[in-house]
Amino acid sequence: MIRVFLLDDHEVVRRGLRELLEAQGDIEVIGEAGLATEAAHRAPALRPDVAILDARLPDGSGIDAAREIRSVDPGIQVLILTSYEDDEALFAAIMAGAAGYVLKQIKGTDLVDAVRRVAEGQSLLDPAVTARVLDRIRNPQREPAQLRGLTEQERKILDYIADGLTNRQIAAQMFLAEKTVKNYVSSLLAKLGLERRTQAAVLATKLRESR
């Protein structure tokens, strides 16, 4: 039997995950928590084979919980389950020792397969992404300071802004909703301390020239 621990702040999500996993016959959910601090204390004591941890929680993140859990018992394999595709969170998950990083949109059968694979010691992380992370560790000063707080998606959008694309055109290029792009633009402007889109375009152009 594969022993699993669940961390998610929504009871209905935990219940759904438990029913999905235990219906397989070879997986047993031995414990669960709704808070990161609770999981960090309970999971190592229960010694699961796999801990499925929600990335964003009211009292912190599943990534922080993963780091604490694995510092006590490195034998516990961690799957980060998240609603957000975020390169910075993925970077942090790899650094915390997670074996996989999957979106909540994943099919139930694929999640079951992911649990089985990480329980066997396999990694579900894309080798190309892992290589990027290692490169960032080895060359921390390579990227401009202004970009360090931006996610991969925000950096792509900043490049498109520098090219003069509108939100609608960026959305078409990235296969995103126009409203999603607008939210990304607002976020990157706030992170860069800028008020207008034109300022972001000027900054992005200067950064390109300095590379």
HELIX and SHEET records of a PDB file:
HELIX    1   1 GLU A   11  GLU A   22  1                                  12    
HELIX    2   2 ALA A   36  LEU A   46  1                                  11    
HELIX    3   3 GLY A   62  VAL A   72  1                                  11    
HELIX    4   4 ASP A   87  MET A   95  1                                   9    
HELIX    5   5 GLY A  108  ALA A  119  1                                  12    
HELIX    6   6 PRO A  127  ARG A  138  1                                  12    
HELIX    7   7 ALA A  145  LEU A  147  5                                   3    
HELIX    8   8 GLU A  152  ALA A  162  1                                  11    
HELIX    9   9 ASN A  167  MET A  174  1                                   8    
HELIX   10  10 GLU A  178  LEU A  192  1                                  15    
HELIX   11  11 ARG A  197  SER A  210  1                                  14    
SHEET    1   A 5 ILE A  27  ALA A  33  0                                        
SHEET    2   A 5 ILE A   2  LEU A   7  1                                        
SHEET    3   A 5 VAL A  50  ASP A  54  1                                        
SHEET    4   A 5 GLN A  77  THR A  82  1                                        
SHEET    5   A 5 GLY A 100  LEU A 103  1                                        
SHEET    1   B 2 ARG A  56  LEU A  57  0                                        
SHEET    2   B 2 GLY A  60  SER A  61 -1                                        
END                                                                             
